[in-house]
Amino acid sequence: MWRKSSKSADASQCVEVRHDLAAVRDSKNPEVVVSLERRALAQLTAFARGRR
């Protein structure tokens, strides 16, 4: 199961996060999945929010 930000509404240009928080994918190209450790995902989201 994948989820995307509630702020993205119906936009198709989103990054989706897998339910176990161990992978992300581009909603335009869902076949490509990038596996991440939870710590790396936390760092990525902090960077995206501007909280480096």
SETI-290220 format. One record per residue: residue number from 1; residue in one letter; chain; x, y, z of N, C-alpha, C in turn. Coordinates in pm, 1 decimal, always signed. Layout:
# SETI-290220
<pt><num>NUM</num><residu>A</residu><chaine>A</chaine><n_u>X</n_u><n_v>Y</n_v><n_w>Z</n_w><ca_u>X</ca_u><ca_v>Y</ca_v><ca_w>Z</ca_w><c_u>X</c_u><c_v>Y</c_v><c_w>Z</c_w></pt>
...
# end
This chain:
# SETI-290220
<pt><num>1</num><residu>M</residu><chaine>A</chaine><n_u>+84.0</n_u><n_v>-117.8</n_v><n_w>+0.0</n_w><ca_u>+0.0</ca_u><ca_v>+0.0</ca_v><ca_w>+0.0</ca_w><c_u>+88.9</c_u><c_v>+124.5</c_v><c_w>+0.0</c_w></pt>
<pt><num>2</num><residu>W</residu><chaine>A</chaine><n_u>+51.2</n_u><n_v>+221.6</n_v><n_w>-79.1</n_w><ca_u>+126.7</ca_u><ca_v>+345.3</ca_v><ca_w>-93.7</ca_w><c_u>+39.6</c_u><c_v>+463.0</c_v><c_w>-51.5</c_w></pt>
<pt><num>3</num><residu>R</residu><chaine>A</chaine><n_u>+104.7</n_u><n_v>+568.8</n_v><n_w>-3.4</n_w><ca_u>+29.1</ca_u><ca_v>+688.8</ca_v><ca_w>+32.5</ca_w><c_u>+105.8</c_u><c_v>+811.8</c_v><c_w>-13.3</c_w></pt>
<pt><num>4</num><residu>K</residu><chaine>A</chaine><n_u>+30.1</n_u><n_v>+917.1</n_v><n_w>-39.3</n_w><ca_u>+92.4</ca_u><ca_v>+1043.0</ca_v><ca_w>-77.2</ca_w><c_u>+38.1</c_u><c_v>+1153.2</c_v><c_w>+12.9</c_w></pt>
<pt><num>5</num><residu>S</residu><chaine>A</chaine><n_u>+103.5</n_u><n_v>+1263.8</n_v><n_w>+11.6</n_w><ca_u>+66.6</ca_u><ca_v>+1374.6</ca_v><ca_w>+97.4</ca_w><c_u>-77.7</c_u><c_v>+1416.8</c_v><c_w>+74.7</c_w></pt>
<pt><num>6</num><residu>S</residu><chaine>A</chaine><n_u>-146.0</n_u><n_v>+1448.0</n_v><n_w>+182.7</n_w><ca_u>-282.8</ca_u><ca_v>+1497.7</ca_v><ca_w>+170.3</ca_w><c_u>-283.6</c_u><c_v>+1635.2</c_v><c_w>+103.8</c_w></pt>
<pt><num>7</num><residu>K</residu><chaine>A</chaine><n_u>-170.8</n_u><n_v>+1703.9</n_v><n_w>+105.1</n_w><ca_u>-161.0</ca_u><ca_v>+1835.7</ca_v><ca_w>+42.7</ca_w><c_u>-147.8</c_u><c_v>+1826.1</c_v><c_w>-108.2</c_w></pt>
<pt><num>8</num><residu>S</residu><chaine>A</chaine><n_u>-126.2</n_u><n_v>+1707.8</n_v><n_w>-160.5</n_w><ca_u>-109.4</ca_u><ca_v>+1692.3</ca_v><ca_w>-304.7</ca_w><c_u>-242.1</c_u><c_v>+1686.2</c_v><c_w>-378.5</c_w></pt>
<pt><num>9</num><residu>A</residu><chaine>A</chaine><n_u>-350.7</n_u><n_v>+1668.7</n_v><n_w>-305.2</n_w><ca_u>-485.5</ca_u><ca_v>+1659.8</ca_v><ca_w>-363.7</ca_w><c_u>-487.5</c_u><c_v>+1552.7</c_v><c_w>-471.9</c_w></pt>
<pt><num>10</num><residu>D</residu><chaine>A</chaine><n_u>-531.0</n_u><n_v>+1588.5</n_v><n_w>-591.3</n_w><ca_u>-538.5</ca_u><ca_v>+1491.0</ca_v><ca_w>-700.7</ca_w><c_u>-421.7</c_u><c_v>+1504.2</c_v><c_w>-798.1</c_w></pt>
<pt><num>11</num><residu>A</residu><chaine>A</chaine><n_u>-321.0</n_u><n_v>+1577.3</n_v><n_w>-758.7</n_w><ca_u>-205.3</ca_u><ca_v>+1595.5</ca_v><ca_w>-847.2</ca_w><c_u>-136.8</c_u><c_v>+1461.9</c_v><c_w>-873.2</c_w></pt>
<pt><num>12</num><residu>S</residu><chaine>A</chaine><n_u>-86.4</n_u><n_v>+1446.4</n_v><n_w>-994.2</n_w><ca_u>-19.6</ca_u><ca_v>+1319.9</ca_v><ca_w>-1027.8</ca_w><c_u>+131.7</c_u><c_v>+1329.9</c_v><c_w>-1015.0</c_w></pt>
<pt><num>13</num><residu>Q</residu><chaine>A</chaine><n_u>+183.4</n_u><n_v>+1446.4</n_v><n_w>-983.0</n_w><ca_u>+328.0</ca_u><ca_v>+1465.0</ca_v><ca_w>-971.6</ca_w><c_u>+367.3</c_u><c_v>+1464.3</c_v><c_w>-824.9</c_w></pt>
<pt><num>14</num><residu>C</residu><chaine>A</chaine><n_u>+364.0</n_u><n_v>+1347.2</n_v><n_w>-766.8</n_w><ca_u>+387.1</ca_u><ca_v>+1333.6</ca_v><ca_w>-624.1</ca_w><c_u>+487.4</c_u><c_v>+1221.6</c_v><c_w>-596.0</c_w></pt>
<pt><num>15</num><residu>V</residu><chaine>A</chaine><n_u>+547.2</n_u><n_v>+1231.3</n_v><n_w>-481.4</n_w><ca_u>+628.2</ca_u><ca_v>+1122.1</ca_v><ca_w>-430.3</ca_w><c_u>+540.3</c_u><c_v>+1045.8</c_v><c_w>-332.8</c_w></pt>
<pt><num>16</num><residu>E</residu><chaine>A</chaine><n_u>+531.9</n_u><n_v>+916.2</n_v><n_w>-349.1</n_w><ca_u>+451.4</ca_u><ca_v>+832.4</ca_v><ca_w>-261.9</ca_w><c_u>+542.1</c_u><c_v>+753.0</c_v><c_w>-168.9</c_w></pt>
<pt><num>17</num><residu>V</residu><chaine>A</chaine><n_u>+492.3</n_u><n_v>+725.6</n_v><n_w>-49.5</n_w><ca_u>+567.2</ca_u><ca_v>+651.7</ca_v><ca_w>+51.4</ca_w><c_u>+495.8</c_u><c_v>+519.5</c_v><c_w>+76.4</c_w></pt>
<pt><num>18</num><residu>R</residu><chaine>A</chaine><n_u>+573.6</n_u><n_v>+411.6</n_v><n_w>+81.7</n_w><ca_u>+514.8</ca_u><ca_v>+280.2</ca_v><ca_w>+110.4</ca_w><c_u>+472.8</c_u><c_v>+274.4</c_v><c_w>+256.3</c_w></pt>
<pt><num>19</num><residu>H</residu><chaine>A</chaine><n_u>+370.7</n_u><n_v>+197.9</n_v><n_w>+285.9</n_w><ca_u>+311.7</ca_u><ca_v>+191.8</ca_v><ca_w>+419.9</ca_w><c_u>+412.1</c_u><c_v>+155.6</c_v><c_w>+529.3</c_w></pt>
<pt><num>20</num><residu>D</residu><chaine>A</chaine><n_u>+515.1</n_u><n_v>+79.1</n_v><n_w>+497.5</n_w><ca_u>+613.3</ca_u><ca_v>+40.9</ca_v><ca_w>+599.6</ca_w><c_u>+728.3</c_u><c_v>+141.1</c_v><c_w>+611.0</c_w></pt>
<pt><num>21</num><residu>L</residu><chaine>A</chaine><n_u>+717.1</n_u><n_v>+251.8</n_v><n_w>+534.7</n_w><ca_u>+816.1</ca_u><ca_v>+360.9</ca_v><ca_w>+535.9</ca_w><c_u>+955.0</c_u><c_v>+316.3</c_v><c_w>+490.9</c_w></pt>
<pt><num>22</num><residu>A</residu><chaine>A</chaine><n_u>+961.7</n_u><n_v>+212.9</n_v><n_w>+409.1</n_w><ca_u>+1090.3</ca_u><ca_v>+160.0</ca_v><ca_w>+363.7</ca_w><c_u>+1116.0</c_u><c_v>+183.4</c_v><c_w>+215.5</c_w></pt>
<pt><num>23</num><residu>A</residu><chaine>A</chaine><n_u>+1026.4</n_u><n_v>+258.7</n_v><n_w>+148.7</n_w><ca_u>+1045.5</ca_u><ca_v>+283.9</ca_v><ca_w>+6.3</ca_w><c_u>+963.2</c_u><c_v>+404.5</c_v><c_w>-37.1</c_w></pt>
<pt><num>24</num><residu>V</residu><chaine>A</chaine><n_u>+1008.6</n_u><n_v>+467.2</n_v><n_w>-144.9</n_w><ca_u>+936.1</ca_u><ca_v>+577.5</ca_v><ca_w>-207.5</ca_w><c_u>+928.9</c_u><c_v>+551.7</c_v><c_w>-357.2</c_w></pt>
<pt><num>25</num><residu>R</residu><chaine>A</chaine><n_u>+835.1</n_u><n_v>+618.7</n_v><n_w>-422.5</n_w><ca_u>+823.4</ca_u><ca_v>+610.2</ca_v><ca_w>-567.6</ca_w><c_u>+759.1</c_u><c_v>+737.4</c_v><c_w>-620.9</c_w></pt>
<pt><num>26</num><residu>D</residu><chaine>A</chaine><n_u>+776.7</n_u><n_v>+760.0</n_v><n_w>-749.0</n_w><ca_u>+717.4</ca_u><ca_v>+873.2</ca_v><ca_w>-818.1</ca_w><c_u>+580.2</c_u><c_v>+829.1</c_v><c_w>-869.2</c_w></pt>
<pt><num>27</num><residu>S</residu><chaine>A</chaine><n_u>+476.8</n_u><n_v>+905.9</n_v><n_w>-840.7</n_w><ca_u>+343.1</ca_u><ca_v>+864.6</ca_v><ca_w>-882.3</ca_w><c_u>+327.7</c_u><c_v>+860.1</c_v><c_w>-1033.9</c_w></pt>
<pt><num>28</num><residu>K</residu><chaine>A</chaine><n_u>+412.1</n_u><n_v>+933.2</n_v><n_w>-1108.5</n_w><ca_u>+406.9</ca_u><ca_v>+929.1</ca_v><ca_w>-1254.6</ca_w><c_u>+474.6</c_u><c_v>+805.0</c_v><c_w>-1310.6</c_w></pt>
<pt><num>29</num><residu>N</residu><chaine>A</chaine><n_u>+562.1</n_u><n_v>+742.7</n_v><n_w>-1231.5</n_w><ca_u>+638.5</ca_u><ca_v>+627.1</ca_v><ca_w>-1276.8</ca_w><c_u>+644.7</c_u><c_v>+523.9</c_v><c_w>-1163.4</c_w></pt>
<pt><num>30</num><residu>P</residu><chaine>A</chaine><n_u>+530.9</n_u><n_v>+465.8</n_v><n_w>-1127.6</n_w><ca_u>+524.3</ca_u><ca_v>+378.8</ca_v><ca_w>-1009.1</ca_w><c_u>+600.6</c_u><c_v>+247.1</c_v><c_w>-1019.1</c_w></pt>
<pt><num>31</num><residu>E</residu><chaine>A</chaine><n_u>+648.4</n_u><n_v>+213.1</n_v><n_w>-1138.3</n_w><ca_u>+725.0</ca_u><ca_v>+88.5</ca_v><ca_w>-1151.0</ca_w><c_u>+862.4</c_u><c_v>+99.0</c_v><c_w>-1085.3</c_w></pt>
<pt><num>32</num><residu>V</residu><chaine>A</chaine><n_u>+912.9</n_u><n_v>+221.6</n_v><n_w>-1074.1</n_w><ca_u>+1045.6</ca_u><ca_v>+244.4</ca_v><ca_w>-1016.3</ca_w><c_u>+1029.6</c_u><c_v>+273.5</c_v><c_w>-867.8</c_w></pt>
<pt><num>33</num><residu>V</residu><chaine>A</chaine><n_u>+1083.1</n_u><n_v>+184.6</n_v><n_w>-785.7</n_w><ca_u>+1071.9</ca_u><ca_v>+196.9</ca_v><ca_w>-640.2</ca_w><c_u>+1211.6</c_u><c_v>+211.9</c_v><c_w>-581.9</c_w></pt>
<pt><num>34</num><residu>V</residu><chaine>A</chaine><n_u>+1228.5</n_u><n_v>+308.9</n_v><n_w>-493.8</n_w><ca_u>+1356.7</ca_u><ca_v>+331.4</ca_v><ca_w>-428.0</ca_w><c_u>+1343.4</c_u><c_v>+287.2</c_v><c_w>-282.8</c_w></pt>
<pt><num>35</num><residu>S</residu><chaine>A</chaine><n_u>+1418.8</n_u><n_v>+186.0</n_v><n_w>-244.9</n_w><ca_u>+1416.8</ca_u><ca_v>+136.8</ca_v><ca_w>-107.0</ca_w><c_u>+1503.9</c_u><c_v>+226.4</c_v><c_w>-20.1</c_w></pt>
<pt><num>36</num><residu>L</residu><chaine>A</chaine><n_u>+1456.7</n_u><n_v>+254.8</n_v><n_w>+100.1</n_w><ca_u>+1527.3</ca_u><ca_v>+340.9</ca_v><ca_w>+194.6</ca_w><c_u>+1520.6</c_u><c_v>+283.0</c_v><c_w>+334.8</c_w></pt>
<pt><num>37</num><residu>E</residu><chaine>A</chaine><n_u>+1618.1</n_u><n_v>+316.8</n_v><n_w>+415.8</n_w><ca_u>+1606.6</ca_u><ca_v>+288.2</ca_v><ca_w>+557.7</ca_w><c_u>+1519.8</c_u><c_v>+398.3</c_v><c_w>+618.7</c_w></pt>
<pt><num>38</num><residu>R</residu><chaine>A</chaine><n_u>+1453.1</n_u><n_v>+368.1</n_v><n_w>+728.1</n_w><ca_u>+1365.1</ca_u><ca_v>+467.1</ca_v><ca_w>+790.3</ca_w><c_u>+1437.6</c_u><c_v>+596.6</c_v><c_w>+825.1</c_w></pt>
<pt><num>39</num><residu>R</residu><chaine>A</chaine><n_u>+1561.2</n_u><n_v>+585.1</n_v><n_w>+870.2</n_w><ca_u>+1637.5</ca_u><ca_v>+705.2</ca_v><ca_w>+904.6</ca_w><c_u>+1660.4</c_u><c_v>+791.9</c_v><c_w>+780.9</c_w></pt>
<pt><num>40</num><residu>A</residu><chaine>A</chaine><n_u>+1691.2</n_u><n_v>+728.9</n_v><n_w>+668.8</n_w><ca_u>+1712.3</ca_u><ca_v>+802.7</ca_v><ca_w>+544.6</ca_w><c_u>+1584.0</c_u><c_v>+871.5</c_v><c_w>+500.3</c_w></pt>
<pt><num>41</num><residu>L</residu><chaine>A</chaine><n_u>+1470.5</n_u><n_v>+804.3</n_v><n_w>+516.3</n_w><ca_u>+1342.7</ca_u><ca_v>+865.4</ca_v><ca_w>+481.5</ca_w><c_u>+1314.1</c_u><c_v>+984.6</c_v><c_w>+572.4</c_w></pt>
<pt><num>42</num><residu>A</residu><chaine>A</chaine><n_u>+1343.3</n_u><n_v>+972.3</n_v><n_w>+699.8</n_w><ca_u>+1323.6</ca_u><ca_v>+1083.8</ca_v><ca_w>+792.9</ca_w><c_u>+1410.2</c_u><c_v>+1203.1</c_v><c_w>+753.5</c_w></pt>
<pt><num>43</num><residu>Q</residu><chaine>A</chaine><n_u>+1533.8</n_u><n_v>+1177.0</n_v><n_w>+712.5</n_w><ca_u>+1622.9</ca_u><ca_v>+1284.2</ca_v><ca_w>+668.3</ca_w><c_u>+1571.8</c_u><c_v>+1347.8</c_v><c_w>+539.2</c_w></pt>
<pt><num>44</num><residu>L</residu><chaine>A</chaine><n_u>+1522.6</n_u><n_v>+1266.5</n_v><n_w>+448.0</n_w><ca_u>+1468.9</ca_u><ca_v>+1317.4</ca_v><ca_w>+322.7</ca_w><c_u>+1347.9</c_u><c_v>+1407.4</c_v><c_w>+347.1</c_w></pt>
<pt><num>45</num><residu>T</residu><chaine>A</chaine><n_u>+1256.0</n_u><n_v>+1364.7</n_v><n_w>+431.2</n_w><ca_u>+1137.4</ca_u><ca_v>+1446.0</ca_v><ca_w>+457.3</ca_w><c_u>+1173.3</c_u><c_v>+1573.7</c_v><c_w>+533.5</c_w></pt>
<pt><num>46</num><residu>A</residu><chaine>A</chaine><n_u>+1268.7</n_u><n_v>+1566.4</n_v><n_w>+624.1</n_w><ca_u>+1313.0</ca_u><ca_v>+1687.4</ca_v><ca_w>+695.6</ca_w><c_u>+1373.1</c_u><c_v>+1786.9</c_v><c_w>+596.3</c_w></pt>
<pt><num>47</num><residu>F</residu><chaine>A</chaine><n_u>+1452.6</n_u><n_v>+1737.2</n_v><n_w>+502.3</n_w><ca_u>+1512.5</ca_u><ca_v>+1823.6</ca_v><ca_w>+399.9</ca_w><c_u>+1402.6</c_u><c_v>+1887.2</c_v><c_w>+314.8</c_w></pt>
<pt><num>48</num><residu>A</residu><chaine>A</chaine><n_u>+1304.9</n_u><n_v>+1808.4</n_v><n_w>+273.3</n_w><ca_u>+1197.0</ca_u><ca_v>+1858.6</ca_v><ca_w>+189.5</ca_w><c_u>+1113.8</c_u><c_v>+1964.0</c_v><c_w>+261.8</c_w></pt>
<pt><num>49</num><residu>R</residu><chaine>A</chaine><n_u>+1102.8</n_u><n_v>+1952.7</n_v><n_w>+390.4</n_w><ca_u>+1028.3</ca_u><ca_v>+2049.6</ca_v><ca_w>+471.0</ca_w><c_u>+1112.4</c_u><c_v>+2171.9</c_v><c_w>+507.1</c_w></pt>
<pt><num>50</num><residu>G</residu><chaine>A</chaine><n_u>+1239.8</n_u><n_v>+2168.5</n_v><n_w>+471.2</n_w><ca_u>+1326.8</ca_u><ca_v>+2281.5</ca_v><ca_w>+499.0</ca_w><c_u>+1387.9</c_u><c_v>+2280.7</c_v><c_w>+636.6</c_w></pt>
<pt><num>51</num><residu>R</residu><chaine>A</chaine><n_u>+1390.1</n_u><n_v>+2164.0</n_v><n_w>+701.6</n_w><ca_u>+1442.9</ca_u><ca_v>+2150.7</ca_v><ca_w>+837.1</ca_w><c_u>+1574.5</c_u><c_v>+2075.1</c_v><c_w>+837.3</c_w></pt>
<pt><num>52</num><residu>R</residu><chaine>A</chaine><n_u>+1653.4</n_u><n_v>+2087.6</n_v><n_w>+741.1</n_w><ca_u>+1780.2</ca_u><ca_v>+2016.0</ca_v><ca_w>+725.6</ca_w><c_u>+1837.6</c_u><c_v>+1985.2</c_v><c_w>+856.6</c_w></pt>
# end
